[in-house]
Amino acid sequence: MGGLNTALSIATDALNAQEVAISTADNNIANADTPGYSREVVNLSAAGTTTEGGVAVGDGVDVDGITSVRDQLVDLQIQGQTSAQTAANAQSAVLDTVQTYVSGSSATVGSDMSAFFTSLSALSSAPSNGADRETVISNAQDLVSAFQTTSQGLTSTQSGLDTQVSGDVSQINSLASQIASLNTQISSQPEDASGSGELEDQQSELEQQLSGLTSFSVTTTAQGDTISIGNDSPIVVGGQSYALSTGVGSNGLTQVVDSQGNTITSQISGGDLGGTITARDQQIPGFLSQLDTLANGFATAFNAAQSSGYDLDGNPGGALFTVPSTVAGSAASIALNTTNGDAIAVSSDGSVDGNGNLAALTAVQTTALPSGESPTDSYAALVDSIGNAASNASTQSTAIQSSLTQLTNLQSSVSGVSIDEESSNLIAYQQAYEAAAEVVSTINSLFSDTMDMMSTTGV
Amino acid sequence: MRVANSLVPDVLAGIQQSEASLQTALQEVSTGKRVNVPSDDPAAAAAMVQNTAESNNIDQYEANDNAALGAAQTADSALNSVVTLLTQAVSLGTEGANGTESESDRESLATEVQGILSSVVSDANTQYQGVAVFGGTSNASAAYVADSASSTGYAYQGDSGVNQVQVGDSLEVQTNIPGNQIFESPGASVLGSLSQLANALQSGSSTDIGTATSNISAALNYVSAQQGVYGNSISQLNSQETFLAQDQVTLSTQASNLVDVDTATAAEQLAQAEAQNSAVLAAAAKVLPTTLLDYLK
């Protein structure tokens, strides 16, 4: 009897095990498209032996647990590449906006400066012509507007990015607190339970999203994942998350502040936040500085050329442009000192129709400024800077895309659910279940036979 | 080893790439330009800034050249007329020095010479676009006005300034000679010698008439020499026009090489991109749907 009961319990174990296997395959198929889901595998092992009558007999099958199949190294690599790519994308988006200010053949600083100088040159053959002088003034006004518009475009793009920074910071905070609560849940689960695997999947998916916002370093401890950003500012330790906050810096732009009150804006790299900060705090200020240097240098050189000649009233030429004495902010505040065409100092000796000083005025276009390049070349260099930065960002994004695709394929080859595989597994488990059910049925009829045996013979 | 369970990421990446190529090809065909924003080719965009500035400058030099040419030609033809008048005056003077002339003959000669003087002054007052060409760098509308206090009867209104017109990056051409330099040069003064002759004919002294006549000859030679300056300027301006036109062609070829895309090539690239895109989409349609379950019925 003991033998039949043991056989029955072994068969029952088998039925259980196959049921678990079938529901695991079911779970896998159901979650085939869930982002971040790693396929689960049932760990079955033989249940050891018991000795009956001096003979060791196997004790059926044990379900050791259900594990999720994942490769943590690949996950980390994907996170790293994602950070790099989202950073490049963020920069690329900003730079595409910025480069509209230096594109096209009209209404740019370059085109307006060229128009200004050609209208000056026209005074060569008609120095006292009032209409021609008015044209010069009008072109000077256009040039001043172009400087101001370009400068304002850059600064408003900069401050527009503040919204992006704030948004990213609150997203990071939200993800951090979710990761922290998952840490608590995961560390309270027994190992190898199905729930633990899925919680880890969720956490991995959240960390993947976080990598799109900023790069971070993660270490696994007994209390779960410890995550820190920048130069070791922690945002998740065990079940506790530490929120970042935002403040306004001395330049009027949004800064990122860690939970201890340190400003960590410049330490953040990678991800959308890192890329946005790089564009806002390094690239755009660089372009602004080039523009300001050009505006200041050009205005100063032109005013100097004015002073070596005489205006239409016979007085020594005065300044045509006003710029601040410091280079910073020159492009935003450059203005015309006068709108009177008579002020243009074309004459070199005070005579009304003399054009002796015109050569000095037009030479400003091609003479090197203190910065080392002529105005035309300085502007060309600015176009080159902006174009290069934009082109590099988009090239980088494209280049990383192919390595990301490879890594993602690698990840899904390890962790991805293959419908084909699960379907053929289902068939195998189904057959095993049917076989175990047959065993139960057989044992049942053996019981009946045994009972029949006992009742016919009597005692 | 397992392979990726799904070809979807690869397929998506492939489709995105071929769509991007298609978009680029389309933009190049419709704008005719390979470089539409600086990031398309930063170095070319920067070079275009300089190319455009130079090209605009050349347009202006061409305009300046035309204006200078007009002024110089006007002045030159005025001086032609002056030379003719002075030649006439010389023959009148020679006639007058001849002792056979009677007083009334000499008086009518004097009147003729006065007439020549006022014609010369009228030529000296030639205008170009409302300003006297011989007025130096003043913008006087007439170089000479009648002035009874002056020994010649006329006073110079202009100044002694000389203008150079910029017709090239490093080429300036003189476009005017001040009136006082042409018509009142010491020792060869046109106005001086003419009024001197008129007076001498009135007075009747042969010696004076002779002196005045040779002064007029000297003035005539001097004016012809001065005309050379205008002739020189005119020929320089004409050559420069040709050079500027050539420069423009060079610059425009350079610009085209920098940013334009050859239409035939662009159209071909567009056709290729379209074909590739269709191929990728068709391949995607084939690989996506099948799993084992389709066959396990």
Boltz contact constraints between the chains, C-beta under 6 A:
constraints:
  - contact:
      token1: [A, 99]
      token2: [B, 37]
      max_distance: 6.0
  - contact:
      token1: [A, 99]
      token2: [B, 38]
      max_distance: 6.0
  - contact:
      token1: [A, 103]
      token2: [B, 37]
      max_distance: 6.0
  - contact:
      token1: [A, 110]
      token2: [B, 49]
      max_distance: 6.0
  - contact:
      token1: [A, 114]
      token2: [B, 53]
      max_distance: 6.0
  - contact:
      token1: [A, 114]
      token2: [B, 56]
      max_distance: 6.0
  - contact:
      token1: [A, 118]
      token2: [B, 56]
      max_distance: 6.0
  - contact:
      token1: [A, 118]
      token2: [B, 60]
      max_distance: 6.0
  - contact:
      token1: [A, 121]
      token2: [B, 60]
      max_distance: 6.0
  - contact:
      token1: [A, 121]
      token2: [B, 166]
      max_distance: 6.0
  - contact:
      token1: [A, 124]
      token2: [B, 64]
      max_distance: 6.0
  - contact:
      token1: [A, 124]
      token2: [B, 165]
      max_distance: 6.0
  - contact:
      token1: [A, 124]
      token2: [B, 166]
      max_distance: 6.0
  - contact:
      token1: [A, 125]
      token2: [B, 64]
      max_distance: 6.0
  - contact:
      token1: [A, 125]
      token2: [B, 67]
      max_distance: 6.0
  - contact:
      token1: [A, 125]
      token2: [B, 68]
      max_distance: 6.0
  - contact:
      token1: [A, 125]
      token2: [B, 165]
      max_distance: 6.0
  - contact:
      token1: [A, 128]
      token2: [B, 139]
      max_distance: 6.0
  - contact:
      token1: [A, 351]
      token2: [B, 137]
      max_distance: 6.0
  - contact:
      token1: [A, 351]
      token2: [B, 138]
      max_distance: 6.0
  - contact:
      token1: [A, 351]
      token2: [B, 159]
      max_distance: 6.0
  - contact:
      token1: [A, 351]
      token2: [B, 161]
      max_distance: 6.0
  - contact:
      token1: [A, 352]
      token2: [B, 138]
      max_distance: 6.0
  - contact:
      token1: [A, 352]
      token2: [B, 139]
      max_distance: 6.0
  - contact:
      token1: [A, 353]
      token2: [B, 137]
      max_distance: 6.0
  - contact:
      token1: [A, 353]
      token2: [B, 139]
      max_distance: 6.0
  - contact:
      token1: [A, 354]
      token2: [B, 137]
      max_distance: 6.0
  - contact:
      token1: [A, 354]
      token2: [B, 161]
      max_distance: 6.0
  - contact:
      token1: [A, 355]
      token2: [B, 163]
      max_distance: 6.0
  - contact:
      token1: [A, 376]
      token2: [B, 50]
      max_distance: 6.0
  - contact:
      token1: [A, 376]
      token2: [B, 53]
      max_distance: 6.0
  - contact:
      token1: [A, 379]
      token2: [B, 49]
      max_distance: 6.0
  - contact:
      token1: [A, 380]
      token2: [B, 46]
      max_distance: 6.0
  - contact:
      token1: [A, 380]
      token2: [B, 49]
      max_distance: 6.0
  - contact:
      token1: [A, 380]
      token2: [B, 50]
      max_distance: 6.0
  - contact:
      token1: [A, 383]
      token2: [B, 38]
      max_distance: 6.0
  - contact:
      token1: [A, 383]
      token2: [B, 45]
      max_distance: 6.0
  - contact:
      token1: [A, 383]
      token2: [B, 46]
      max_distance: 6.0
  - contact:
      token1: [A, 383]
      token2: [B, 49]
      max_distance: 6.0
  - contact:
      token1: [A, 384]
      token2: [B, 42]
      max_distance: 6.0
  - contact:
      token1: [A, 384]
      token2: [B, 46]
      max_distance: 6.0
  - contact:
      token1: [A, 386]
      token2: [B, 38]
      max_distance: 6.0
  - contact:
      token1: [A, 387]
      token2: [B, 38]
      max_distance: 6.0
  - contact:
      token1: [A, 387]
      token2: [B, 39]
      max_distance: 6.0
  - contact:
      token1: [A, 387]
      token2: [B, 42]
      max_distance: 6.0
  - contact:
      token1: [A, 387]
      token2: [B, 45]
      max_distance: 6.0
  - contact:
      token1: [A, 388]
      token2: [B, 42]
      max_distance: 6.0
  - contact:
      token1: [A, 390]
      token2: [B, 39]
      max_distance: 6.0
  - contact:
      token1: [A, 391]
      token2: [B, 39]
      max_distance: 6.0
  - contact:
      token1: [A, 391]
      token2: [B, 42]
      max_distance: 6.0
  - contact:
      token1: [A, 405]
      token2: [B, 9]
      max_distance: 6.0
  - contact:
      token1: [A, 405]
      token2: [B, 13]
      max_distance: 6.0
  - contact:
      token1: [A, 408]
      token2: [B, 9]
      max_distance: 6.0
  - contact:
      token1: [A, 409]
      token2: [B, 4]
      max_distance: 6.0
  - contact:
      token1: [A, 412]
      token2: [B, 4]
      max_distance: 6.0
  - contact:
      token1: [A, 412]
      token2: [B, 5]
      max_distance: 6.0
  - contact:
      token1: [A, 413]
      token2: [B, 2]
      max_distance: 6.0
  - contact:
      token1: [A, 413]
      token2: [B, 3]
      max_distance: 6.0
  - contact:
      token1: [A, 413]
      token2: [B, 4]
      max_distance: 6.0
  - contact:
      token1: [A, 416]
      token2: [B, 5]
      max_distance: 6.0
  - contact:
      token1: [A, 417]
      token2: [B, 5]
      max_distance: 6.0
  - contact:
      token1: [A, 418]
      token2: [B, 5]
      max_distance: 6.0
  - contact:
      token1: [A, 419]
      token2: [B, 291]
      max_distance: 6.0
  - contact:
      token1: [A, 420]
      token2: [B, 291]
      max_distance: 6.0
  - contact:
      token1: [A, 420]
      token2: [B, 292]
      max_distance: 6.0
  - contact:
      token1: [A, 423]
      token2: [B, 292]
      max_distance: 6.0
  - contact:
      token1: [A, 423]
      token2: [B, 293]
      max_distance: 6.0
